[in-house]
């Protein structure tokens, strides 16, 4: 596999897809239907944020996940993430826009720190945002405001106006994602069921003794979704983080062993993936308000 090509500036990004030089070196909005690319570059890493809304694009991959913008979806990439294309180049029917934001544009503004709190910049593209027609119209309206400011003569207010529009854009996206977690109930509850199965199998197969406790990343990889998306989904549906779900299953299995076996607390701790009994006992007491011995005695 070739080393990804790093695109360090927005100007360079414009050049690679056959666009003219941006009007501002740190931010731009581009019409993706005007993309042309005669180079053999297939895999890239951007050193800036990208926000996109595209249609008719089904041959791009982000990490190991495939873009599918046939229905018109939004996706978000933070600096340092990988985007790669498959054979066939840029689709002829590609429509939509891309917003490029260099971190330096946000320097010394509240958004410089706040943008890192928007977890959707870490979601995989199969977790893109489905927009209703009304939501898409609203998003496109904000983008049009940014485009108008971008095309106007730059003055001392330009950055403040664009930053305000970006904050509005990201706030609406946060709202729409939370709506999506609720409205896509069937898919989301299937994920919850699969999560339960993954944890159940992991503990039942005694993989904890050899591999340790399941990690958040292991669970997310097993579900084929990003760790951040899984965390956001679980918080919305259950109020618990992925780590808390792992701990809930751990305590369930610990109670089972304490109440149905003669294993010592040390042996149970080892079977559940703990190197030290003290760590297990501390977690158990935090979750149950009882020590493992107290639980066993009260049960008996």
N, C-alpha and C positions, 0 to 999 in steps of 0.2 A: 504494500500500500504506500502511495506517495505521501511525502510530508505535506501537510496542508499549507497552502499559500496564505501568508499573513498580509491582510490589507490594513495598513497602518493609518491611513487617512481617508477622509471622505472623497477628497479629490482623486485619489488613486482608485477608489471604488467606482467613481463615475467613469474613469478612463477604461476600466476593465469591462464594463457593460456597454461601452460605446456611447456614453453621454458626454455632453459638453461640461466644461469646468463648472463646479457649483458656484452660486452667487455668494455663498458664505462658506468659509473653510471648515466650520465646526457644526453645521446643521444643514440639511437639505431634504426636500421632498421630491421624489421622482415618480414618474409614470412608468410602471413596469412594462407596459405594452411597447415602449420604445427601446427596451433592452436589445442589444445585439452583442454577441460574444463569439468572436472567431478564434479565441485562444483555446489552448488545451487544458486550462485550469478547471478542475472539477471539484476540488475541495479547498475551502477557504476558512480562515479565522478572521473575524472582524475585531478591530481594536476600538469599536464604538458600539453604541446601542442601536438596534434596529427594531422598528415596529412596522408590521406589514399587514395589508389586507389584500388578498389575491384571489383570483378565480382562474379556473382552467389550468392549474398547475399540479401535476401529479407525478413529477419525476425528480423532486428534490428530497434529500434526506438530511435530517438534523440529528447528529449523533448516529444512532442506529434506527431512528424512527423516520417514517416517510411522511412528507408533506402531502396532503390531499386537500387542495383548495377548490375542488370542483363546486362546492356549495358556497364558497365565499366565507373564509374564516380569517380571524386575526391571530398572529403569532408574534412572539417577542423574543429577542435574543440580547443577552448581556455581552459585554466585551469578553473575548476569549473562548466563545463557544464555536463549535464546528458546524459548517453547512457544506454539504457536498451534493453534487448533481449526478444523475445517472446518464447513460448514453442517450444521445438524441438532442442535446443542447436545450436552448430555451424554447418552450412551446410557442407555436404560432398564435394560439388563442389566449395567451396570458394577459390578464387584465388586473387592474388594481394600482396600489401605490405602496411605496416604501418610504419610511421616515428614518433618516440617519441622524443620530445625535452623538457627537463626540463628548466624552466626559468633561473635557476642558470647557465646553459651552456652559456646563452647570456649575463650574467652579465658583465658590464664594456665594452660592445661593442655597436656600433651604432644600431645594430639590436634589442637590448633590448627594446628600445623605439619605433623603427620603426615598429616592429611586431604588436604593439597595434593599429597601423593605418590601418592595413589590415582588412577591414570590413568583409571580407569573413569568418574570424574566428568566426563571430557572426551569420552567415547565418544558417538557418535550413537545414536539409539534403535533403528535397525535392527541395532545391535550389542549389544542388550540381553542380559541373562543368562538363559539357559534353565536352569531348575531341575528336577532330578528330584523325584519325590514325597518322597523321603527328605530331600533338601536343602531343599525348601520347608518341610517340617515343622520342620526345624532352625531355619531363618530365622524362621519364625513364632513359634517358641518364644522366641527372643531378643526379638522385637518385643513379645511378651506380657509378658516381664519388664520391658521399658521402659514399657509401658502401665501395668502394676501400680504401678510407682514413680511414674509421672506422675500417676496418680489418687490416690496416697496423700498424706498430709499432708507438705508440704515441710519438711525439716529440714536440718541442716548436712551430712548424708551424701548427700542426694538427688542432687546434681550428680555426686559421685564415683561413685555406683552407676550412674547413667545413662551417664556417660562410659565406664566399664568395659564396659558392655553394647554401646555403640557401637563401641568398639575391637574387641570380639569379633565383632560383626556385619561390620565392614569387613574383618577378617582372613579370615573364612569366605568372603566375597564374592571376595576376592583368590584364594583357593584354588579356588573354583568356576570362576572365569574361566580360570584356568590349566588346569583340567580341560577346559573347553569348547574351548580352543585345540587340545587334543590329540584330543578325541573327535570333533570336527567336521572330520575329516581331509579328506573330499572337497571340502567348501566351501573350506577353508583352502588346500589345494593348488591349487585352481582360482585362488585369489587370487595364489598364487605364480607360476603360469603366466601370468596376465594381467599381473603386474608385469614379468615378463621381456619380454613382448611390447611393453608400453608403452615400456620403456627401449630395447629394440632398435629400435623404430620411430622413437623420438625421435632417437637417434644416427644411424641410417641415413638419415633424411630431412634430416640436417644442420641441424636446428633449433637446435643448440647455437651455431652461428656467429652467428645472429641473435638468439636468445633467451637464450643463456647455458646453463649447466648446469641440468638439471631439478631443481626443488626438491622437498623432502619433501611440501610442501602440494600441488604440482602432481600428484605421483604419487598421493597419497591421493584428491584430487578426481577423478582419472581412473579410480580404482577404486571411487568412490562410497562411500568409508568415511572415517572421521575419521583424522587423522594419528596421534593417540595410539593408537587401536585397531590401526592398521597396524603401528606401532612395537612394540607389545606382542606382536602376533601373530608378527611376523618374529623377534623376540628368542626367543620360545618355540620356533619351528620351526627356525630356522637359526642362532641365536646372534648374528645381525648386526642392526644397526639399519637403518632405511630409508636413512639417509645412507650407511651402509657398502655397502648394495646398489647404490646409485647410483655410488659410487666403484669398486666391483668391475667394473661394466659399463664405466665410463669407462676403467679401466686395460686392460680387454680390448680396447676399441676403439683405445686408444693403441698397444698392442702390435701390433695388426693393421696400423695405418698405418705404424708404425716398421719393420715387417718386410716390407711389401709395396709401399711407395711410396717415392719419392725426395723427399717433402716434408721441409722443414726442421723442426726441433723447434718453432720459432716458428710455422710454418704449421700444424702439427698442434695446437699449443696453442690457436691461434685457432679452428680448426675444431671443437675440442672445447669451446669456450665460455669459454676463459680470456682475460682481458684482458692478463695478463702471463705471459710464458714462465716466469719464475722460480717462480710459484705452481704451474704445471703440473709443472715439474721436481721441485719439492720434494715434491709429493704422490706423483708417480711413484716417487721414490726411497724415500719412506716405505713405500709398498706393496710394492715389488719388491726393495729393497736395492740397486738399480742406478739410475744416471742414465739418461735416455732415450738418450743417446749410447752409454753403456756397453752398454745392452740391444741397440741396433742393431748395434754392433760384434760383440758376442758371438753374435748371431744369424747375422750374415754369416760 
